[in-house]
Amino acid sequence: MVSMTEVSIAEICERVKKLGYSTGNHIRMYGERLEVLSDPFPNENGIAIKARVKNDTVVRVVNLPATVLQSVSQKRKTTST
């Protein structure tokens, strides 16, 4: 898991949101096309979004992949130097 001590959780959520993980967008993740129903938020396993598969009514909490969170953290490190 990504260490979230260098960048605030709010900042990580905002940066992830700018990558397209925000309300109203559609993404492909974990082999499924998902409709994003919430902006990113912290949960016990990292950062997550609420989403549902197209044409399904079940809303799921989906954890974002560690690679997405790492890319956000790396951008922060490279832009601060």
Secondary structure, DSSP 8 states (H G I E B T S, - for coil): ----SSS-HHHHHHHHHHTT-STT-EEEETTEEEEE-S--EEETTEEEEEEEETT----EEEE--HHHHHHHHHHHHHHT-
